[in-house]
């Protein structure tokens, strides 16, 4: 069974208003009515038009179809998703007047979505209409937090643009502000689920959920890899050569870092448990970078000359590429 693009059938966009839908139907119904049209496929087009109008003119049906249609294209093989309760036996829609086509002439696609027309009579002769229910769609967004937020666990206010259908049939974005609890120890790529904050349900269907994927803002000192944190630590040549104990700043405060004698640029020192907290905490890795002070004074130049003479070592140029 193929998915039907009702908007395409009527020559409309998904933002069409209810007035635009009515005008498009009247125009096309005159063009393709089998009694007057000379088009070779008039009868088929007229049936497709009536079916599309039956869905798009009804706010409940249109909202349900729009939620479903965002993941499908015309011509694709179609199967209703889990939670879809519009099939026969689960509560359909009554037949509406003014469409020009009876439900008996609608496609299998329509019947699979909305069921056959089910009408009854309440005591007193009033029409009874069974309600169509469908759970709202889940929505996804991405938020950026500071690495320090994961160490502490905090509550943040976030603003999201949420698309909504107006009573006139237009789609517009509405800003929503939510209070989000950032769990202690959360890592990049993990999700925070906000129950009931997704798309609205249809009928008495419950709202979907909102899933927030967490990312870390760029930080001038720290970078995360999973639950481990890396930072660069600048050391002076004599600290690296002789060894020293340095005080460094980490996301949890000042800690002492022991630099072994003979360290070189690129050496990595591990502070166990200094990474993101959790049942098993990550580690913090300090990567050493040697910093040579400038020889911009006579005293500094003399010190470098003494160092040169003491070691009498020249750079290894054996790996240099000759021009």
C-alpha positions in Angstrom: 0.0 0.0 0.0 1.4 3.4 -1.0 1.4 6.5 1.1 -0.8 9.3 -0.3 0.3 12.9 -0.3 -3.0 14.7 0.1 -1.4 18.1 -0.1 0.0 17.3 -3.5 -3.4 16.0 -4.7 -4.9 19.4 -3.9 -1.9 21.4 -5.1 -1.3 22.8 -1.7 1.6 23.2 0.8 1.4 22.0 4.4 1.0 25.6 5.6 -2.3 26.0 3.7 -5.1 27.6 5.7 -8.6 26.1 5.9 -9.9 28.8 3.5 -7.2 27.9 1.0 -8.2 24.2 1.3 -11.8 25.0 0.6 -11.0 27.2 -2.4 -8.7 24.6 -3.9 -11.3 21.8 -3.5 -14.0 23.9 -5.2 -11.8 24.8 -8.1 -10.5 21.2 -8.7 -13.9 19.6 -8.1 -15.3 21.7 -11.0 -12.4 20.7 -13.1 -12.5 17.0 -12.5 -16.2 16.3 -11.9 -16.9 13.2 -14.1 -20.2 14.8 -15.4 -18.5 17.8 -16.9 -14.8 17.1 -17.2 -13.1 16.0 -20.5 -10.0 14.8 -18.7 -9.2 11.2 -19.4 -8.6 10.4 -15.7 -11.3 12.7 -14.3 -13.1 10.1 -12.3 -9.9 8.9 -10.6 -8.7 12.4 -9.9 -12.2 13.4 -8.5 -12.1 10.4 -6.1 -8.5 11.3 -4.9 -9.6 14.9 -4.5 -12.6 14.0 -2.4 -10.5 11.8 -0.2 -7.8 14.4 0.3 -10.4 17.1 1.1 -12.1 14.7 3.7 -8.8 14.6 5.6 -7.5 18.1 5.3 -10.8 19.9 6.0 -11.1 18.1 9.4 -8.7 19.6 12.0 -8.4 16.3 13.9 -7.7 14.2 10.8 -5.3 16.8 9.4 -3.3 17.0 12.6 -3.1 13.2 12.7 -2.1 13.0 9.0 0.5 15.8 9.4 2.2 13.9 12.3 2.3 10.8 10.3 3.2 12.4 6.9 6.4 14.1 8.1 8.2 10.7 7.8 6.7 9.6 4.4 6.7 10.5 0.8 4.1 9.7 -1.9 4.6 6.3 -3.5 6.5 4.8 -0.5 5.3 1.5 0.9 3.3 2.4 4.0 2.4 0.7 7.3 0.8 2.6 10.2 3.3 3.1 13.1 2.8 1.6 16.5 0.2 3.5 18.6 -2.0 4.3 15.6 -5.5 3.6 16.6 -7.5 4.8 13.6 -8.1 1.4 12.0 -11.5 -0.2 11.9 -12.6 -1.5 15.3 -10.5 1.1 17.2 -12.7 4.1 16.7 -13.0 5.8 13.4 -14.4 9.1 12.1 -18.0 9.7 11.1 -18.6 10.5 7.5 -18.6 14.2 6.9 -20.9 16.0 4.5 -19.7 18.2 1.6 -16.8 16.1 0.4 -18.6 14.8 -2.7 -17.2 11.3 -2.2 -18.5 8.5 0.1 -16.2 6.6 2.4 -17.0 3.5 0.5 -15.0 5.0 -2.4 -12.0 5.9 -0.4 -8.6 4.1 -0.8 -7.2 1.4 1.3 -4.7 4.0 2.6 -7.5 6.1 4.0 -9.3 3.1 5.6 -6.0 1.9 7.2 -5.5 5.3 8.8 -9.0 6.3 9.8 -11.2 3.3 9.6 -14.7 3.1 8.0 -17.4 5.6 8.9 -19.0 4.7 12.1 -22.2 6.5 13.0 -24.7 5.8 15.7 -27.6 7.5 17.2 -27.8 8.6 20.8 -31.1 8.6 22.6 -33.0 11.6 21.4 -31.8 11.2 17.8 -28.5 13.0 18.1 -25.6 11.7 16.0 -22.8 9.9 17.9 -19.2 10.3 16.7 -16.5 8.0 18.0 -13.3 9.8 18.9 -10.1 9.2 17.1 -7.1 8.9 19.4 -3.4 8.9 18.7 -0.4 9.5 20.8 1.6 12.6 20.0 4.9 12.3 18.2 8.2 12.3 20.1 10.4 15.3 19.4 14.2 15.7 19.5 16.4 18.7 20.2 20.1 19.3 21.1 21.3 21.4 24.1 24.8 22.6 24.9 26.0 22.7 28.5 29.2 23.6 30.3 31.5 20.7 31.2 31.3 21.9 34.8 27.5 21.4 34.8 28.1 17.6 34.4 30.3 17.6 37.5 27.7 19.4 39.7 24.3 18.5 38.3 22.3 21.7 37.7 18.9 23.0 36.6 18.9 25.1 33.4 16.2 27.1 31.6 16.0 26.4 27.8 13.9 27.9 25.1 12.7 25.9 22.1 10.8 26.7 18.9 7.9 24.3 18.7 5.8 24.0 15.5 2.0 24.2 16.1 -1.1 24.2 13.9 -3.3 27.2 14.4 -7.1 27.0 14.3 -6.9 28.6 10.8 -4.7 25.7 9.6 -1.4 27.6 9.5 1.8 26.1 11.0 3.7 28.5 13.2 6.5 28.3 15.7 5.8 29.0 19.3 8.6 29.5 21.8 8.5 27.3 24.9 10.7 27.7 28.0 11.4 24.6 29.9 13.2 23.9 33.2 15.6 21.0 32.6 17.5 19.1 35.3 21.0 18.3 34.1 22.0 15.0 35.8 25.4 14.8 37.5 27.8 12.8 35.4 25.9 13.1 32.1 28.1 12.7 29.0 28.1 14.1 25.5 25.6 12.3 23.2 23.4 11.1 26.1 19.8 12.1 26.1 17.5 13.7 28.7 13.8 12.6 28.4 11.1 15.0 29.3 7.9 13.0 29.5 4.8 14.6 27.9 6.8 17.6 26.4 6.7 16.4 22.8 3.9 16.7 20.2 0.3 17.0 21.4 -1.9 14.0 21.1 -4.9 13.8 18.9 -8.3 13.3 20.6 -7.6 11.8 24.1 -4.2 10.5 23.0 -1.3 11.4 25.3 1.4 13.8 24.4 4.7 12.5 23.1 8.1 13.0 24.8 10.9 15.4 24.2 14.4 14.0 24.0 17.3 16.4 24.5 20.7 15.3 23.2 23.5 16.8 25.4 26.6 18.4 23.9 29.4 20.3 25.7 30.2 23.9 24.8 33.8 24.5 23.6 36.0 25.1 26.7 39.3 27.0 26.8 40.9 24.4 29.1 39.0 21.1 29.0 37.9 18.6 26.4 35.8 15.5 27.0 36.2 12.1 25.5 33.4 9.9 26.9 33.7 10.2 30.7 37.3 11.2 30.6 38.5 14.8 30.6 41.7 16.1 29.0 43.6 19.3 29.7 47.0 20.8 28.6 49.5 21.7 31.3 52.3 24.1 30.4 55.6 23.2 32.1 59.0 25.0 32.0 62.1 23.2 30.8 63.7 22.9 34.2 60.4 21.6 35.7 60.3 18.9 33.1 64.0 18.1 33.3 64.3 18.1 37.1 60.8 17.1 38.1 58.4 19.3 40.2 55.0 19.4 41.8 52.6 21.9 40.2 49.2 23.2 41.3 46.7 23.0 38.5 43.1 24.0 38.1 40.5 21.2 37.4 36.7 21.2 37.2 36.6 20.2 40.8 39.2 22.8 42.0 43.0 23.0 42.6 44.9 19.7 42.7 48.6 18.9 43.0 50.3 17.3 39.9 53.6 15.6 40.2 55.7 16.0 37.1 58.4 13.3 36.9 62.0 14.2 36.1 62.9 13.9 32.4 59.3 14.6 31.1 58.8 15.6 27.5 56.1 17.4 25.6 53.2 15.0 25.0 53.7 13.0 28.2 50.3 12.3 29.7 49.7 12.1 33.5 46.5 10.5 34.8 44.5 11.7 37.8 42.3 8.7 38.6 38.7 9.6 39.2 39.2 13.2 38.2 36.9 12.9 35.1 33.1 13.0 35.0 31.4 11.6 38.1 29.3 8.5 38.1 29.1 5.0 39.4 32.6 4.5 37.9 34.1 8.0 37.6 36.1 8.9 34.6 39.8 10.0 34.8 41.4 13.3 34.2 44.5 13.4 31.9 47.0 16.2 32.0 49.0 16.5 28.8 52.4 18.2 29.3 53.5 21.0 26.9 57.0 22.4 27.4 57.3 26.2 27.1 60.6 27.7 26.3 61.0 31.2 27.8 62.3 33.9 25.3 66.0 34.9 25.3 65.1 38.6 25.2 67.5 39.9 27.9 71.3 39.6 28.3 70.8 37.5 31.5 68.3 35.1 29.8 70.7 34.8 26.8 73.6 34.0 29.0 71.6 31.3 30.8 70.7 29.6 27.5 74.4 29.8 26.4 75.4 28.1 29.7 72.8 25.4 29.1 74.1 24.9 25.6 77.7 24.6 26.7 76.8 22.3 29.6 75.1 19.7 27.3 76.9 20.3 24.0 73.9 18.6 22.3 72.7 19.6 18.8 69.3 18.9 17.3 68.9 15.7 15.3 68.6 16.7 11.6 68.9 13.2 10.2 65.2 13.0 9.5 65.0 16.4 7.7 64.0 16.3 4.0 66.8 17.8 1.8 65.7 20.2 -0.9 
